[in-house]
């Protein structure tokens, strides 16, 4: 996440890399004959369970999610109604897993999903009604809703094969064009890239929500800006590029100034990954842990932070063979073990999840 400059429209000029993960909300839409939008929001599995993990009370404002037009789902449906001339109403059930003020695009992904699902529902009811909802119109509505929303539409942007001076993917590798993207402008100018291998992350959401506007208000334009292409190359290489700043976020310092929880989460991840890997490094042949290095950073404008588990990081425990011979199942097991280790190391409450890369635009289902 790099800050290139300030724009006349009040936004910042960005160069950022976005990776879709499978920490998802649930969204259900139903058409109804009477006008109006009825939005019901619930935490999954329930509000108390989430409050307990965060070590806050069930009535804490941290868990409040608006149900009026300040919610992007509501505003997305208003745009659909305006574009199509639909005069009926909507009944919406939003099951929240992604916390607000986390920098993980929860509201943006909900908005994009609403656009796609509303179009599908209206098309089933009356195909002629959705003729105005072209790809260009959908992308325009998404950009109107927010800078991150176009990413979650997935298919509305340029796709660039992974030819950035990296080895060609093998025939059995995973390729998800809607997973990895470089975003320019205020975040709406997207180029997607093939992601040859799945990646996993351990994510911490501390009990604090950060205002995107407040974080950006403290941001400074970089004198020597970093290129997002270098991060793209890092993700699509089979052997990750080393270096202290393999992941970079120009908003980390401003966010840390607003909440001590950000630094606490990052420090917990750094210490936990170091303590978790060190014994395995010693046990590996000649002390070589292969691709077991982990890298930590804040995501978006915060407050969530993550450790990137490079592909094959579980090979640190392998006593023979290469990282390529380690199964994906081993990575999953060790990812979960590391997440448990992180939870035990936390001083207070937090949501801690192991997540994996996935399509930015998941499948929708019409009942």
Legacy VTK file of the C-alpha trace (Angstrom):
# vtk DataFile Version 3.0
C-alpha trace
ASCII
DATASET POLYDATA
POINTS 367 float
0.000 0.000 0.000
1.791 3.112 -1.265
0.626 6.740 -1.200
1.612 8.518 -4.424
-0.157 11.834 -3.940
-3.290 13.732 -2.985
-6.073 14.240 -5.520
-8.283 17.256 -6.091
-11.355 15.124 -5.306
-10.113 14.554 -1.753
-8.927 10.989 -2.323
-5.326 9.789 -2.435
-3.496 8.448 -5.483
-2.555 4.860 -4.623
-0.401 2.011 -5.802
-1.604 -1.018 -3.899
-1.850 -4.782 -4.188
-5.061 -6.591 -3.243
-5.447 -10.292 -2.494
-8.855 -11.889 -1.953
-9.193 -14.199 1.057
-11.904 -16.591 2.191
-12.990 -14.670 5.300
-16.507 -14.062 3.987
-19.854 -12.619 5.002
-23.162 -14.253 4.017
-25.698 -12.283 1.983
-29.269 -13.193 1.033
-31.625 -11.048 -1.079
-35.317 -11.502 -1.733
-37.537 -9.504 -4.046
-40.769 -8.242 -2.563
-43.707 -6.445 -4.222
-43.794 -3.437 -1.891
-41.149 -0.694 -2.203
-38.437 -0.234 0.392
-35.296 -1.925 1.636
-35.414 -4.022 4.786
-31.871 -4.865 5.950
-31.306 -7.299 8.803
-27.715 -7.701 10.037
-26.540 -10.496 12.321
-23.139 -11.664 13.504
-22.112 -15.235 12.752
-22.241 -17.582 14.549
-23.829 -15.037 16.924
-23.060 -11.689 18.528
-22.094 -13.156 21.906
-19.554 -15.548 20.408
-17.841 -12.700 18.540
-17.970 -10.439 21.607
-16.366 -13.157 23.718
-13.487 -13.544 21.253
-12.917 -9.795 21.242
-13.285 -9.615 25.037
-15.940 -6.899 24.795
-19.550 -6.729 25.981
-22.322 -7.755 23.625
-23.605 -4.174 23.505
-20.195 -2.726 22.577
-20.408 -0.254 19.689
-17.592 -2.187 17.988
-20.187 -4.780 16.965
-22.796 -2.326 15.717
-23.488 -2.460 11.983
-25.825 0.128 10.413
-28.991 -1.046 8.682
-29.869 2.237 6.953
-28.414 3.823 3.812
-25.073 4.348 5.568
-24.610 0.626 4.908
-23.119 0.011 1.443
-25.501 -2.897 0.861
-28.434 -0.504 1.190
-26.815 2.064 -1.106
-25.944 -0.610 -3.683
-29.603 -1.609 -3.902
-30.611 2.039 -4.324
-28.237 2.308 -7.292
-29.654 -0.898 -8.821
-33.212 0.397 -8.424
-32.249 3.689 -10.041
-30.452 2.022 -12.959
-33.173 -0.535 -13.718
-36.335 1.314 -12.778
-37.287 -1.480 -10.369
-40.178 -0.264 -8.203
-40.458 -3.204 -5.860
-38.580 -3.756 -2.623
-35.802 -5.839 -1.131
-35.544 -8.027 1.932
-31.892 -8.462 2.889
-30.186 -10.744 5.403
-26.517 -9.958 6.013
-24.544 -12.412 8.128
-21.373 -10.669 9.291
-18.057 -12.389 9.870
-15.762 -9.652 8.587
-15.432 -6.940 11.247
-15.863 -3.264 10.455
-12.921 -0.871 10.507
-10.525 -3.744 9.862
-9.108 -2.710 6.485
-10.208 -6.028 4.992
-12.864 -4.717 2.603
-15.826 -6.197 4.449
-18.295 -3.459 3.508
-16.850 -3.233 -0.007
-17.175 -6.962 -0.649
-20.751 -6.860 0.666
-21.535 -4.008 -1.736
-20.069 -5.818 -4.755
-21.909 -9.011 -3.839
-25.136 -7.017 -3.553
-24.721 -5.608 -7.069
-24.107 -9.052 -8.537
-26.857 -10.801 -6.577
-29.445 -8.074 -7.223
-28.718 -8.241 -10.946
-29.164 -12.016 -10.916
-32.419 -11.793 -8.951
-33.905 -9.150 -11.239
-32.799 -11.025 -14.356
-34.619 -14.106 -13.155
-37.755 -12.043 -12.542
-37.605 -9.984 -15.749
-34.534 -10.267 -18.033
-35.369 -7.004 -19.799
-35.022 -5.138 -16.515
-31.296 -5.849 -16.316
-30.360 -4.781 -19.855
-29.012 -1.521 -18.444
-26.712 -3.375 -16.045
-23.823 -3.843 -18.452
-20.337 -4.635 -17.215
-19.435 -0.974 -17.651
-22.476 0.159 -15.648
-21.776 -2.344 -12.883
-18.162 -1.178 -12.661
-19.302 2.455 -12.564
-21.758 1.768 -9.736
-19.091 -0.130 -7.849
-16.652 2.801 -8.109
-19.410 5.129 -6.909
-19.893 3.019 -3.799
-16.220 2.921 -2.849
-12.650 2.631 -4.070
-12.338 -1.052 -3.104
-15.700 -2.226 -4.454
-14.608 -2.764 -8.109
-12.016 -5.319 -6.981
-14.729 -7.567 -5.570
-16.655 -7.589 -8.855
-13.670 -9.562 -10.128
-14.408 -9.737 -13.846
-14.883 -6.067 -14.692
-11.192 -5.224 -15.041
-8.106 -5.948 -17.134
-6.573 -9.382 -16.737
-2.825 -9.716 -17.178
-1.229 -13.203 -17.314
1.669 -13.726 -14.932
4.550 -12.893 -17.293
6.493 -10.571 -15.006
9.880 -12.302 -15.217
8.699 -15.303 -13.212
8.749 -19.045 -13.933
5.757 -20.308 -15.875
3.185 -22.162 -13.727
3.034 -25.922 -14.008
0.001 -27.638 -15.464
-1.260 -28.769 -12.048
-0.907 -25.382 -10.349
-3.837 -23.313 -9.147
-4.700 -20.256 -11.232
-7.236 -17.727 -9.964
-7.306 -14.558 -12.084
-9.797 -12.936 -9.706
-7.596 -13.316 -6.663
-4.595 -10.996 -7.063
-4.701 -7.442 -8.405
-2.716 -4.239 -8.563
-4.851 -1.140 -8.019
-3.998 2.389 -9.123
-5.864 5.691 -9.048
-7.913 5.783 -5.873
-8.068 1.998 -6.047
-10.514 1.521 -8.923
-8.011 1.077 -11.774
-7.369 -2.651 -11.560
-5.182 -5.186 -13.283
-5.672 -8.811 -12.236
-2.863 -11.383 -12.362
-2.793 -15.168 -12.307
-1.830 -16.524 -8.916
0.055 -19.795 -9.571
-0.109 -21.076 -5.978
-2.576 -20.672 -3.119
-1.370 -18.606 -0.181
-2.398 -18.636 3.475
-2.368 -15.963 6.142
-2.946 -15.737 9.873
-5.043 -12.621 10.485
-5.553 -10.759 13.762
-8.378 -8.280 14.222
-7.809 -6.492 17.552
-10.779 -5.007 19.444
-10.649 -1.639 17.706
-12.171 -0.243 14.519
-10.269 2.436 12.619
-11.848 5.136 10.502
-10.435 4.989 6.978
-10.785 8.753 6.673
-8.934 9.323 9.963
-6.060 7.062 8.926
-5.694 8.701 5.507
-5.813 12.162 7.087
-2.536 11.298 8.832
-0.924 9.730 5.775
2.056 11.312 4.046
2.940 11.165 0.383
6.028 9.016 -0.116
9.181 10.779 -1.318
10.502 7.569 -2.897
7.384 5.543 -3.743
7.517 1.768 -3.959
6.020 -0.041 -6.943
3.195 -2.502 -6.517
4.682 -4.588 -9.318
7.429 -5.731 -6.960
4.826 -7.127 -4.580
2.974 -8.750 -7.486
6.196 -10.505 -8.445
6.632 -11.647 -4.861
3.248 -13.342 -4.804
3.535 -15.089 -8.158
7.094 -16.358 -7.733
7.417 -19.919 -6.509
10.373 -18.936 -4.317
9.413 -15.772 -2.391
11.723 -12.795 -2.625
13.444 -12.067 0.695
13.887 -8.707 2.363
12.742 -6.767 5.395
10.098 -4.881 3.401
8.704 -7.771 1.372
5.335 -6.363 2.456
4.890 -2.601 2.856
2.020 -0.414 4.018
2.352 3.369 4.068
-0.725 3.539 6.321
0.715 1.373 9.098
2.376 4.277 10.901
-0.687 6.579 10.757
-2.916 3.733 11.970
-0.535 2.887 14.806
-0.727 6.502 15.899
-4.502 6.195 16.236
-4.542 2.916 18.142
-1.885 1.011 20.120
-3.711 -2.200 19.191
-2.139 -2.137 15.724
1.436 -2.312 17.001
0.398 -4.840 19.638
-1.093 -7.103 16.965
1.965 -6.800 14.725
4.327 -7.450 17.613
2.300 -10.486 18.657
2.497 -11.891 15.133
6.230 -11.242 14.875
7.004 -12.824 18.237
4.646 -15.745 17.707
5.973 -16.607 14.273
9.561 -16.305 15.492
8.945 -18.471 18.540
6.913 -20.953 16.519
9.468 -21.357 13.736
12.691 -21.203 15.779
12.434 -24.747 17.232
11.598 -26.102 13.784
14.497 -24.243 12.233
16.834 -25.929 14.701
15.300 -29.329 14.028
15.593 -29.014 10.249
18.672 -30.442 8.505
21.614 -28.012 8.851
19.224 -25.526 10.432
17.687 -24.848 7.024
13.995 -23.976 7.159
13.584 -23.613 3.399
10.622 -21.367 2.656
9.513 -21.114 6.258
10.048 -17.366 6.615
6.918 -15.462 7.604
6.216 -11.779 6.982
3.858 -9.538 8.927
2.027 -6.336 8.027
-1.154 -4.357 8.604
-3.843 -4.774 5.962
-5.405 -1.788 4.194
-6.071 1.101 6.558
-6.170 -1.264 9.547
-6.731 -2.321 12.226
-6.346 -5.960 11.131
-2.811 -7.337 10.764
-1.564 -10.541 9.193
1.323 -12.931 8.837
1.877 -14.200 5.308
2.584 -17.924 5.277
4.698 -18.446 2.175
3.818 -21.584 0.184
5.488 -24.648 1.670
6.293 -23.001 5.005
5.443 -26.290 6.732
8.607 -27.723 5.156
10.442 -26.361 8.183
9.452 -29.554 9.957
10.360 -31.823 7.080
13.481 -33.871 7.657
13.777 -34.974 4.041
12.714 -33.796 0.620
12.106 -30.311 -0.704
9.395 -27.794 0.067
7.722 -28.731 -3.208
7.168 -32.232 -1.838
5.285 -31.011 1.199
1.533 -31.389 0.748
-0.992 -28.582 0.997
-2.553 -30.487 3.890
0.647 -30.015 5.883
0.475 -26.265 5.336
-3.134 -26.241 6.539
-2.295 -28.159 9.713
0.669 -25.949 10.537
-1.329 -22.798 9.739
-3.931 -23.812 12.302
-1.240 -24.663 14.843
0.352 -21.262 14.347
-3.021 -19.522 14.750
-3.578 -21.347 18.035
-0.094 -20.284 19.128
-0.952 -16.662 18.267
-4.205 -16.802 20.261
-2.338 -18.069 23.312
0.204 -15.263 22.945
-2.360 -12.442 22.809
-2.670 -10.282 25.894
-6.319 -9.420 25.219
-9.211 -10.347 22.980
-9.081 -10.516 19.198
-10.451 -12.399 16.218
-7.747 -14.731 14.897
-8.369 -16.634 11.670
-6.401 -18.699 9.191
-7.452 -17.602 5.712
-6.549 -18.652 2.179
-6.603 -16.961 -1.202
-9.797 -17.379 -3.201
-11.789 -15.765 -5.995
-12.613 -12.095 -5.412
-16.091 -12.725 -6.812
-17.502 -15.912 -5.215
-20.345 -17.906 -6.713
-23.908 -16.779 -6.159
-26.882 -19.095 -5.762
-30.500 -18.502 -6.747
-32.998 -20.507 -4.673
LINES 1 368
367 0 1 2 3 4 5 6 7 8 9 10 11 12 13 14 15 16 17 18 19 20 21 22 23 24 25 26 27 28 29 30 31 32 33 34 35 36 37 38 39 40 41 42 43 44 45 46 47 48 49 50 51 52 53 54 55 56 57 58 59 60 61 62 63 64 65 66 67 68 69 70 71 72 73 74 75 76 77 78 79 80 81 82 83 84 85 86 87 88 89 90 91 92 93 94 95 96 97 98 99 100 101 102 103 104 105 106 107 108 109 110 111 112 113 114 115 116 117 118 119 120 121 122 123 124 125 126 127 128 129 130 131 132 133 134 135 136 137 138 139 140 141 142 143 144 145 146 147 148 149 150 151 152 153 154 155 156 157 158 159 160 161 162 163 164 165 166 167 168 169 170 171 172 173 174 175 176 177 178 179 180 181 182 183 184 185 186 187 188 189 190 191 192 193 194 195 196 197 198 199 200 201 202 203 204 205 206 207 208 209 210 211 212 213 214 215 216 217 218 219 220 221 222 223 224 225 226 227 228 229 230 231 232 233 234 235 236 237 238 239 240 241 242 243 244 245 246 247 248 249 250 251 252 253 254 255 256 257 258 259 260 261 262 263 264 265 266 267 268 269 270 271 272 273 274 275 276 277 278 279 280 281 282 283 284 285 286 287 288 289 290 291 292 293 294 295 296 297 298 299 300 301 302 303 304 305 306 307 308 309 310 311 312 313 314 315 316 317 318 319 320 321 322 323 324 325 326 327 328 329 330 331 332 333 334 335 336 337 338 339 340 341 342 343 344 345 346 347 348 349 350 351 352 353 354 355 356 357 358 359 360 361 362 363 364 365 366
